[in-house]
Amino acid sequence: MQLSNKQKKRIVKNYRKYSVKKMAGELGVSEDIVNKFLNAKKNKRTPFYFYIILISLPILFFILLELGLRIFGYGFNYEQWDTVTEDKSTLIWQYLFEI
């Protein structure tokens, strides 16, 4: 006897709460069918490409973030020297002698 979709959903929902014997009795099927269904659910492996996606998504996010920030010119000024004008010179002298 095959399990209906409704029975499968109920088993998945309650397999942690109830024993196999109790679930089989409530559903009107043998314990072997419930055990086979649960073992089939547990033995499914995650495909390999899931792990590739899992690792590549954060890396791709940071690469795109960095590229976007560089394209729009966000960040620090990396010029080593700054030209001193009269206003900046005055500010430097005020800073040095007021402290």
Secondary structure, 3 states (H helix, E strand, C coil): CCCCHHHHHHHHHHCCCCCHHHHHHHHCCCHHHHHHHHHHHHCCCCCHHHHHHHHHHHHHHHHHHHHHHHHCCCCCCCCCCCCCCHHHHHHHHHHHHHC
